[in-house]
Amino acid sequence: MSPLSVKLVILFVVGIAASVNSQSILDIFRSHNKVNMNIVSEPSNIPYDFIVVGAGSGGSVVANRLSEQGKWRVLLIEAGPAEGVLNQIPVLVSFFQLTDYNWGYKVEPQKNACLGMKNHQCPWPRGKCLGGTSTLNYMIHTRGNPIDYDIWAALGNEGWSYHDVLPYFKKSEKFKVPGVTNSSYHSSDGYLCVEHVPFHTELATAFLKAGKRKGYKVLDYNGKEQIGFSYIQVNMEDGKRCSAATAYLRVRRPNLHVLTNAQVTKVLIHDRKAYGVQYIRNGKKYTVKATKEVILSAGTIDSAKLLMLSGIGPKEHLEEVGINVIQNSQVGYNMYEHVGFLGLTFMVNQSVSLSQAKLARPSVLMEYVLHNKGMMTIPGGAEALAFIRTKYAPDSRPDVELLFASGSLHSDGGLSLRKALGVSDELYDTVFRPVQGKDAWSIWPIVQNPRSVGRIKLRSKNPLEKPIIQPNFFEHPADVEIILEGVKHAIELSKTEPFAAYDSKLHDIKIPGCKRYEFASDDYWRCAIKHLPSMMNHEVGTVKMGPANDSSAVVDPQLRVHGIEGLRVVDASVMPTMPVGHVNAGIFMIGEKASDMIKETWNGIGRFKAT
């Protein structure tokens, strides 16, 4: 944890202590410790049936569901620690992206993007603790569009159409969104909490009203229709973050072991069959074996990295870094990310936005600690969203998301958000410092069907070295043009009567590097988008799912690694194309579906057979 973050957390805890008695604080910590029931100090010497690598949204689901079979012994290995109690507080999301709960990845310096970030590098936060990135994200729960999954099936992935995956979305969720009771799309029997944020600013309500003025519906975007406006549905339970660990690892089962602070460095393979993993813990190397399967759920970056370290990947690249090739495979390719724009800020003349000063009030702290309500339940300022179609949409799916925030980059006084996003001092001091302490709201327009494609490579065969992450943002010019259309839609919303009531005005200080353009011209916005892109932490695709006749596929539709027995991948890396919206709900779905496929394999036909 950085010194700044330590100070911020200490100040926050002192604020809580000033508001409530010590017994209340103790109760909070005790309730959190329920997550840690299955943690072991070291794994068993007896081989496990299954080893699951990574305790994020895929791995937590698989570990839970496989351990439902009492006859199977399951080991879940996580590189980081258990999540802390402060991780549960939604408004602190950007603070924890500055700590060692985050892997600290950055993309390679970009030529056409991240120009307003330090060294032209956008940070790419990835969770390093039980719960994975679901402990660091903004908790937004969107399933994608039905067409997304029908495309997966059309690519040869039998069993992945929308009709096939909808039952697994429903199986995962404990749905408690007010006014939405459609059993065709939702269920209340799952582990994963899906709710509305219990507090909304006036500005978020104005956003929905503005959408209506523009002819859009306010709807359940995880139901029958997607194009329209809504308060965000979030993975939250009564005002607290509902991470993958909170949702799926609060079970007490003697056959489930969870090993924390253990970084897996290699999958052990003999005669093209995975039989265990090697990991490092407290500076020492260990191995642990599995009799049935090793399941990688380390995420789009680290599952690809682990496969390559284990000899599964592009032959030329592996030989280049000195790794013996076991399976020549297109690992690391096909990487996509939803990219947006951070710089669309609207100033208002009333004290109605989210700000650091308001959060520091004792009454706000007390409302959250005693009742789990109030401003502190807002996940980093995100409150509502809209899915819309621009003139560039190739089909009926929305091609832009408008993510509404009841604040802007300056709203926390420059303490955490700008640092988490990697914004340069020059850009922040020029554009945002002059309006610190003033109320504002913002919209992040986000491209939904990105054309630019990236790749992950190893920097070396040293497993502790961070990989090369080359996303090639805006390599395809269409991505900028689609975001530009989103910018125009957002500005039109700002001019509607609901926002005019707050005298909303577009913040017009020019971004350094774009001063040669007329403010608000198309060329200005194109330049600004390249300087202040938003990383949505939605990277997918580096371990692409596809049938045996797809030369770019790494895993088959059963998520088994082509050419290797006893090895599957269960996370966002297997997504062959990018779904609409935020991908975390889809990862939970993949975990649920994969668990059933694994159960069917071993309960139905016995010995596992790879393609």
TIMAR-98849 format. One record per residue (C-alpha): residue number from 1; residue in one letter; chain; y, x, z. Coordinates in steps of 0.25 Angstrom, whole numbers. Layout:
TIMAR-98849
   resi   resn   chain      yy      xx      zz
    NUM      A       A       Y       X       Z
...
END
This chain:
TIMAR-98849
   resi   resn   chain      yy      xx      zz
      1      M       A       0       0       0
      2      S       A      14       6      -4
      3      P       A      24       8       8
      4      L       A      33      -3       2
      5      S       A      21     -13       3
      6      V       A      17      -9      17
      7      K       A      32     -11      21
      8      L       A      32     -25      14
      9      V       A      19     -29      20
     10      I       A      23     -25      34
     11      L       A      36     -32      33
     12      F       A      29     -45      29
     13      V       A      19     -44      40
     14      V       A      31     -42      50
     15      G       A      37     -54      44
     16      I       A      25     -62      46
     17      A       A      24     -57      61
     18      A       A      38     -61      63
     19      S       A      34     -75      59
     20      V       A      21     -78      65
     21      N       A      13     -74      77
     22      S       A       2     -63      77
     23      Q       A      -9     -73      78
     24      S       A      -5     -80      65
     25      I       A      -5     -66      58
     26      L       A     -19     -63      64
     27      D       A     -24     -76      59
     28      I       A     -19     -73      45
     29      F       A     -27     -59      45
     30      R       A     -39     -66      51
     31      S       A     -40     -76      40
     32      H       A     -38     -66      29
     33      N       A     -50     -57      34
     34      K       A     -59     -68      30
     35      V       A     -59     -62      16
     36      N       A     -66     -49      21
     37      M       A     -79     -55      26
     38      N       A     -88     -47      17
     39      I       A     -81     -34      17
     40      V       A     -91     -22      20
     41      S       A     -88      -8      24
     42      E       A     -99      -3      14
     43      P       A    -109      -9       4
     44      S       A    -123     -11       7
     45      N       A    -133       0       3
     46      I       A    -142     -11      -3
     47      P       A    -138     -14     -18
     48      Y       A    -130     -27     -20
     49      D       A    -134     -37     -30
     50      F       A    -119     -37     -36
     51      I       A    -108     -28     -34
     52      V       A     -94     -34     -38
     53      V       A     -83     -24     -40
     54      G       A     -69     -30     -37
     55      A       A     -65     -41     -28
     56      G       A     -55     -48     -36
     57      S       A     -55     -62     -42
     58      G       A     -68     -59     -50
     59      G       A     -75     -50     -40
     60      S       A     -73     -59     -28
     61      V       A     -78     -71     -35
     62      V       A     -91     -64     -40
     63      A       A     -93     -58     -26
     64      N       A     -92     -71     -19
     65      R       A    -100     -79     -29
     66      L       A    -112     -69     -30
     67      S       A    -113     -68     -15
     68      E       A    -115     -83     -15
     69      Q       A    -129     -79     -19
     70      G       A    -134     -74      -5
     71      K       A    -145     -66     -11
     72      W       A    -135     -57     -19
     73      R       A    -128     -46     -12
     74      V       A    -114     -44     -17
     75      L       A    -105     -32     -16
     76      L       A     -90     -34     -19
     77      I       A     -82     -21     -20
     78      E       A     -67     -20     -20
     79      A       A     -58      -8     -22
     80      G       A     -48     -13     -12
     81      P       A     -47     -19       2
     82      A       A     -47     -33       7
     83      E       A     -34     -40       4
     84      G       A     -24     -41      15
     85      V       A     -18     -53      22
     86      L       A      -5     -51      15
     87      N       A     -12     -52       2
     88      Q       A     -13     -67       4
     89      I       A       2     -69       4
     90      P       A       6     -73     -10
     91      V       A      20     -69     -10
     92      L       A      16     -54      -8
     93      V       A       9     -52     -21
     94      S       A      18     -42     -26
     95      F       A      18     -34     -13
     96      F       A       3     -32     -14
     97      Q       A       4     -27     -28
     98      L       A      11     -15     -22
     99      T       A      -1     -11     -12
    100      D       A     -15      -5     -13
    101      Y       A     -20     -19     -15
    102      N       A     -17     -16     -29
    103      W       A     -24      -6     -38
    104      G       A     -10      -2     -43
    105      Y       A     -13      -2     -58
    106      K       A      -2       0     -69
    107      V       A      -3      -1     -84
    108      E       A       0      11     -92
    109      P       A      15      13     -96
    110      Q       A      18       3    -106
    111      K       A      26       4    -119
    112      N       A      29     -11    -121
    113      A       A      28     -16    -107
    114      C       A      31     -13     -92
    115      L       A      44      -6     -97
    116      G       A      51     -11     -84
    117      M       A      40      -6     -75
    118      K       A      39       8     -69
    119      N       A      34      18     -80
    120      H       A      32       6     -89
    121      Q       A      19       2     -81
    122      C       A      16     -12     -76
    123      P       A       8     -13     -63
    124      W       A      -5     -20     -64
    125      P       A      -9     -25     -50
    126      R       A     -24     -26     -47
    127      G       A     -29     -30     -34
    128      K       A     -37     -20     -26
    129      C       A     -43     -28     -14
    130      L       A     -52     -40     -11
    131      G       A     -47     -50     -21
    132      G       A     -42     -41     -31
    133      T       A     -30     -44     -39
    134      S       A     -30     -59     -33
    135      T       A     -24     -52     -21
    136      L       A     -12     -47     -29
    137      N       A     -10     -57     -40
    138      Y       A      -1     -70     -40
    139      M       A     -13     -79     -37
    140      I       A     -10     -87     -50
    141      H       A     -22     -96     -54
    142      T       A     -23     -99     -69
    143      R       A     -36    -101     -76
    144      G       A     -32     -98     -90
    145      N       A     -32    -108    -102
    146      P       A     -45    -114    -107
    147      I       A     -44    -108    -120
    148      D       A     -44     -94    -114
    149      Y       A     -58     -96    -110
    150      D       A     -63    -103    -122
    151      I       A     -58     -90    -129
    152      W       A     -67     -82    -120
    153      A       A     -79     -91    -124
    154      A       A     -75     -90    -139
    155      L       A     -75     -75    -138
    156      G       A     -90     -76    -135
    157      N       A     -90     -77    -120
    158      E       A     -99     -89    -118
    159      G       A     -97     -96    -105
    160      W       A     -82     -93    -104
    161      S       A     -75    -105    -110
    162      Y       A     -65    -113    -102
    163      H       A     -76    -124    -100
    164      D       A     -85    -113     -94
    165      V       A     -75    -106     -85
    166      L       A     -68    -118     -80
    167      P       A     -79    -121     -69
    168      Y       A     -77    -107     -64
    169      F       A     -62    -109     -63
    170      K       A     -65    -121     -55
    171      K       A     -76    -115     -47
    172      S       A     -67    -104     -42
    173      E       A     -55    -112     -37
    174      K       A     -51    -120     -24
    175      F       A     -40    -128     -31
    176      K       A     -29    -134     -23
    177      V       A     -17    -136     -32
    178      P       A     -10    -149     -28
    179      G       A     -11    -160     -38
    180      V       A     -22    -154     -46
    181      T       A     -36    -160     -44
    182      N       A     -42    -159     -58
    183      S       A     -57    -156     -55
    184      S       A     -59    -153     -70
    185      Y       A     -51    -140     -68
    186      H       A     -51    -137     -53
    187      S       A     -60    -136     -41
    188      S       A     -57    -134     -26
    189      D       A     -71    -128     -22
    190      G       A     -69    -113     -26
    191      Y       A     -65    -101     -18
    192      L       A     -51     -98     -26
    193      C       A     -39    -106     -20
    194      V       A     -30    -111     -31
    195      E       A     -17    -118     -26
    196      H       A      -2    -119     -28
    197      V       A       7    -110     -21
    198      P       A      11    -118      -8
    199      F       A      26    -115     -10
    200      H       A      35    -116     -23
    201      T       A      49    -113     -24
    202      E       A      59    -122     -31
    203      L       A      59    -113     -43
    204      A       A      44    -115     -45
    205      T       A      46    -130     -45
    206      A       A      58    -128     -55
    207      F       A      49    -120     -64
    208      L       A      39    -132     -65
    209      K       A      50    -142     -67
    210      A       A      56    -133     -78
    211      G       A      42    -133     -85
    212      K       A      42    -148     -85
    213      R       A      56    -148     -91
    214      K       A      50    -140    -103
    215      G       A      39    -150    -105
    216      Y       A      28    -143     -97
    217      K       A      18    -149     -88
    218      V       A      16    -145     -73
    219      L       A       1    -144     -73
    220      D       A     -11    -137     -68
    221      Y       A     -13    -125     -77
    222      N       A     -27    -123     -73
    223      G       A     -31    -137     -77
    224      K       A     -31    -144     -90
    225      E       A     -18    -139     -96
    226      Q       A     -11    -126     -94
    227      I       A       2    -126    -101
    228      G       A      13    -130     -91
    229      F       A      19    -127     -78
    230      S       A      13    -126     -64
    231      Y       A      15    -120     -50
    232      I       A       5    -108     -50
    233      Q       A      -9    -111     -45
    234      V       A     -13     -99     -36
    235      N       A     -25     -93     -29
    236      M       A     -19     -96     -15
    237      E       A     -24    -103      -3
    238      D       A     -14    -110       6
    239      G       A      -3    -100       3
    240      K       A     -12     -87       3
    241      R       A     -17     -79      -8
    242      C       A     -32     -83     -12
    243      S       A     -37     -70     -18
    244      A       A     -51     -68     -24
    245      A       A     -55     -62     -10
    246      T       A     -49     -73      -2
    247      A       A     -56     -84     -11
    248      Y       A     -69     -77     -14
    249      L       A     -72     -67      -3
    250      R       A     -70     -75       9
    251      V       A     -85     -77      10
    252      R       A     -95     -72      21
    253      R       A    -108     -68      14
    254      P       A    -117     -57      18
    255      N       A    -121     -54       4
    256      L       A    -107     -51      -1
    257      H       A    -101     -37       3
    258      V       A     -86     -33       0
    259      L       A     -83     -19      -1
    260      T       A     -68     -16      -1
    261      N       A     -60      -3      -4
    262      A       A     -71       2     -13
    263      Q       A     -67       5     -28
    264      V       A     -79       4     -38
    265      T       A     -78      16     -47
    266      K       A     -90      14     -56
    267      V       A    -101       4     -60
    268      L       A    -115      11     -59
    269      I       A    -123       9     -71
    270      H       A    -137      14     -75
    271      D       A    -145      10     -87
    272      R       A    -133       1     -91
    273      K       A    -135      -7     -78
    274      A       A    -124      -8     -67
    275      Y       A    -130      -5     -53
    276      G       A    -119      -3     -44
    277      V       A    -105       3     -42
    278      Q       A     -98      16     -37
    279      Y       A     -86      14     -28
    280      I       A     -77      23     -20
    281      R       A     -73      19      -6
    282      N       A     -65      27       4
    283      G       A     -66      39      -6
    284      K       A     -81      39      -7
    285      K       A     -90      35     -18
    286      Y       A    -101      24     -16
    287      T       A    -111      16     -25
    288      V       A    -116       3     -23
    289      K       A    -127      -4     -31
    290      A       A    -130     -18     -37
    291      T       A    -143     -24     -41
    292      K       A    -138     -35     -50
    293      E       A    -123     -33     -55
    294      V       A    -110     -25     -53
    295      I       A     -99     -35     -56
    296      L       A     -85     -29     -59
    297      S       A     -73     -37     -55
    298      A       A     -63     -26     -53
    299      G       A     -53     -32     -63
    300      T       A     -48     -30     -77
    301      I       A     -44     -16     -74
    302      D       A     -54     -11     -65
    303      S       A     -67     -18     -70
    304      A       A     -63     -11     -84
    305      K       A     -61       2     -76
    306      L       A     -74       2     -69
    307      L       A     -82      -2     -81
    308      M       A     -76      11     -88
    309      L       A     -78      20     -76
    310      S       A     -93      15     -77
    311      G       A     -95      19     -91
    312      I       A     -92       5     -98
    313      G       A     -81       5    -107
    314      P       A     -75      11    -120
    315      K       A     -84      23    -124
    316      E       A     -72      31    -129
    317      H       A     -63      29    -117
    318      L       A     -75      31    -107
    319      E       A     -78      44    -113
    320      E       A     -64      48    -113
    321      V       A     -63      48     -98
    322      G       A     -77      54     -96
    323      I       A     -85      41     -93
    324      N       A    -100      40     -98
    325      V       A    -100      27    -106
    326      I       A    -111      17    -103
    327      Q       A    -106       5    -111
    328      N       A     -96       6    -122
    329      S       A     -87      -6    -119
    330      Q       A     -73     -10    -121
    331      V       A     -69     -10    -107
    332      G       A     -54     -10    -104
    333      Y       A     -49     -16    -117
    334      N       A     -45     -31    -119
    335      M       A     -35     -30    -107
    336      Y       A     -25     -42    -107
    337      E       A     -14     -46     -97
    338      H       A      -4     -57     -96
    339      V       A      10     -51     -96
    340      G       A      23     -57     -93
    341      F       A      37     -55     -91
    342      L       A      44     -52     -77
    343      G       A      58     -52     -80
    344      L       A      62     -67     -82
    345      T       A      70     -70     -69
    346      F       A      79     -82     -67
    347      M       A      90     -82     -56
    348      V       A      93     -94     -48
    349      N       A     104     -98     -39
    350      Q       A      96    -104     -27
    351      S       A      87     -98     -16
    352      V       A      74    -103     -22
    353      S       A      66     -91     -27
    354      L       A      56     -83     -20
    355      S       A      62     -70     -14
    356      Q       A      59     -59      -4
    357      A       A      70     -64       5
    358      K       A      64     -78       6
    359      L       A      50     -72       9
    360      A       A      55     -64      21
    361      R       A      60     -76      28
    362      P       A      52     -78      41
    363      S       A      51     -93      38
    364      V       A      44     -89      25
    365      L       A      35     -80      32
    366      M       A      31     -90      42
    367      E       A      29    -101      32
    368      Y       A      19     -92      25
    369      V       A      12     -86      38
    370      L       A      10     -99      45
    371      H       A       8    -109      33
    372      N       A       5    -101      21
    373      K       A      17    -107      14
    374      G       A      30    -104       8
    375      M       A      36     -94      -1
    376      M       A      26     -83       3
    377      T       A      15     -91      -4
    378      I       A      21     -89     -18
    379      P       A      13     -78     -25
    380      G       A      24     -67     -28
    381      G       A      34     -78     -33
    382      A       A      24     -84     -44
    383      E       A      25    -100     -42
    384      A       A      23    -107     -56
    385      L       A      19    -104     -70
    386      A       A      19    -111     -84
    387      F       A       9    -109     -95
    388      I       A      16    -111    -109
    389      R       A      14    -109    -124
    390      T       A      24    -101    -132
    391      K       A      25    -101    -147
    392      Y       A      15     -90    -147
    393      A       A       4     -97    -141
    394      P       A      -8     -96    -150
    395      D       A     -16    -108    -144
    396      S       A     -14    -119    -134
    397      R       A     -14    -109    -122
    398      P       A      -1    -105    -115
    399      D       A       3     -91    -119
    400      V       A      14     -89    -108
    401      E       A      14     -91     -93
    402      L       A      27     -93     -86
    403      L       A      25     -88     -72
    404      F       A      36     -93     -63
    405      A       A      40     -85     -50
    406      S       A      51     -89     -40
    407      G       A      57     -75     -40
    408      S       A      58     -63     -48
    409      L       A      56     -48     -48
    410      H       A      68     -47     -38
    411      S       A      64     -58     -28
    412      D       A      57     -48     -19
    413      G       A      68     -39     -18
    414      G       A      61     -29     -27
    415      L       A      51     -26     -16
    416      S       A      37     -28     -22
    417      L       A      37     -36     -35
    418      R       A      44     -26     -44
    419      K       A      36     -15     -38
    420      A       A      23     -23     -41
    421      L       A      27     -25     -55
    422      G       A      32     -11     -57
    423      V       A      46     -14     -61
    424      S       A      55      -2     -63
    425      D       A      66       0     -53
    426      E       A      76       0     -65
    427      L       A      72     -13     -70
    428      Y       A      71     -20     -56
    429      D       A      85     -14     -52
    430      T       A      91     -18     -65
    431      V       A      86     -32     -66
    432      F       A      81     -37     -53
    433      R       A      88     -30     -42
    434      P       A     102     -36     -45
    435      V       A      96     -50     -42
    436      Q       A      88     -46     -29
    437      G       A      89     -57     -19
    438      K       A      93     -68     -29
    439      D       A      84     -80     -32
    440      A       A      77     -80     -45
    441      W       A      64     -85     -52
    442      S       A      56     -79     -64
    443      I       A      46     -83     -74
    444      W       A      36     -73     -80
    445      P       A      31     -76     -94
    446      I       A      17     -71     -96
    447      V       A      10     -70    -109
    448      Q       A      -4     -77    -109
    449      N       A     -11     -72    -121
    450      P       A      -7     -57    -122
    451      R       A     -10     -50    -134
    452      S       A      -8     -36    -129
    453      V       A     -21     -30    -124
    454      G       A     -23     -18    -115
    455      R       A     -34      -8    -111
    456      I       A     -39      -1     -98
    457      K       A     -44      13     -98
    458      L       A     -49      23     -88
    459      R       A     -39      34     -85
    460      S       A     -51      43     -81
    461      K       A     -65      41     -76
    462      N       A     -59      43     -62
    463      P       A     -62      29     -56
    464      L       A     -50      30     -46
    465      E       A     -40      32     -57
    466      K       A     -32      20     -62
    467      P       A     -36      15     -77
    468      I       A     -27      15     -89
    469      I       A     -21       1     -90
    470      Q       A     -15      -1    -104
    471      P       A     -11     -15    -106
    472      N       A      -3     -13    -118
    473      F       A       7     -24    -114
    474      F       A      15     -30    -125
    475      E       A       8     -22    -136
    476      H       A       7     -35    -143
    477      P       A      21     -41    -145
    478      A       A      16     -55    -144
    479      D       A      15     -54    -129
    480      V       A      30     -51    -127
    481      E       A      33     -62    -137
    482      I       A      25     -72    -129
    483      I       A      31     -68    -116
    484      L       A      45     -69    -122
    485      E       A      42     -84    -126
    486      G       A      38     -85    -111
    487      V       A      52     -80    -107
    488      K       A      59     -90    -116
    489      H       A      51    -101    -110
    490      A       A      55     -96     -96
    491      I       A      69     -95     -99
    492      E       A      69    -110    -104
    493      L       A      63    -114     -91
    494      S       A      74    -108     -83
    495      K       A      84    -116     -90
    496      T       A      78    -130     -86
    497      E       A      84    -138     -76
    498      P       A      75    -135     -65
    499      F       A      79    -120     -65
    500      A       A      93    -123     -69
    501      A       A      94    -130     -55
    502      Y       A      93    -116     -49
    503      D       A     103    -110     -60
    504      S       A      92    -101     -65
    505      K       A      97     -90     -74
    506      L       A      90     -79     -81
    507      H       A      91     -66     -74
    508      D       A      98     -58     -85
    509      I       A      99     -43     -81
    510      K       A      92     -35     -92
    511      I       A      80     -27     -90
    512      P       A      83     -12     -92
    513      G       A      77      -8    -106
    514      C       A      80     -22    -112
    515      K       A      96     -21    -111
    516      R       A      97     -19    -126
    517      Y       A      93     -33    -128
    518      E       A     101     -46    -126
    519      F       A      96     -52    -113
    520      A       A      86     -64    -115
    521      S       A      85     -61    -130
    522      D       A      70     -60    -135
    523      D       A      71     -45    -136
    524      Y       A      76     -44    -122
    525      W       A      65     -52    -117
    526      R       A      55     -44    -125
    527      C       A      60     -31    -119
    528      A       A      61     -37    -105
    529      I       A      46     -42    -106
    530      K       A      42     -28    -109
    531      H       A      49     -22     -97
    532      L       A      45     -32     -87
    533      P       A      31     -38     -90
    534      S       A      23     -45     -79
    535      M       A       9     -40     -77
    536      M       A       1     -53     -73
    537      N       A     -12     -45     -68
    538      H       A     -20     -53     -78
    539      E       A     -27     -41     -85
    540      V       A     -40     -45     -92
    541      G       A     -50     -41    -102
    542      T       A     -54     -27    -100
    543      V       A     -69     -30     -98
    544      K       A     -69     -41    -109
    545      M       A     -80     -52    -109
    546      G       A     -87     -54    -122
    547      P       A    -100     -56    -129
    548      A       A    -109     -44    -133
    549      N       A    -104     -45    -148
    550      D       A     -89     -43    -143
    551      S       A     -87     -28    -143
    552      S       A     -75     -29    -134
    553      A       A     -82     -36    -123
    554      V       A     -86     -28    -110
    555      V       A     -93     -40    -103
    556      D       A    -101     -52    -109
    557      P       A     -99     -66    -105
    558      Q       A    -107     -65     -93
    559      L       A     -97     -53     -89
    560      R       A    -108     -43     -90
    561      V       A    -104     -29     -95
    562      H       A    -110     -28    -109
    563      G       A    -121     -17    -109
    564      I       A    -122     -15     -94
    565      E       A    -131     -23     -85
    566      G       A    -127     -28     -71
    567      L       A    -112     -27     -73
    568      R       A    -102     -38     -75
    569      V       A     -87     -39     -74
    570      V       A     -80     -51     -68
    571      D       A     -65     -51     -68
    572      A       A     -53     -52     -78
    573      S       A     -57     -40     -86
    574      V       A     -68     -49     -93
    575      M       A     -58     -59     -99
    576      P       A     -59     -57    -114
    577      T       A     -45     -64    -116
    578      M       A     -33     -67    -107
    579      P       A     -33     -81    -101
    580      V       A     -20     -88     -99
    581      G       A     -13     -87     -85
    582      H       A     -17     -79     -74
    583      V       A     -31     -73     -74
    584      N       A     -36     -73     -60
    585      A       A     -42     -87     -60
    586      G       A     -50     -83     -72
    587      I       A     -55     -71     -64
    588      F       A     -60     -80     -53
    589      M       A     -67     -89     -64
    590      I       A     -73     -77     -70
    591      G       A     -79     -73     -56
    592      E       A     -84     -87     -54
    593      K       A     -91     -87     -68
    594      A       A     -96     -73     -67
    595      S       A    -103     -76     -53
    596      D       A    -110     -88     -59
    597      M       A    -115     -79     -71
    598      I       A    -120     -68     -62
    599      K       A    -127     -78     -53
    600      E       A    -133     -84     -66
    601      T       A    -138     -71     -70
    602      W       A    -145     -67     -57
    603      N       A    -150     -80     -53
    604      G       A    -154     -85     -66
    605      I       A    -160     -74     -74
    606      G       A    -161     -62     -64
    607      R       A    -159     -49     -71
    608      F       A    -145     -47     -77
    609      K       A    -145     -43     -91
    610      A       A    -133     -37     -98
    611      T       A    -129     -39    -112
END
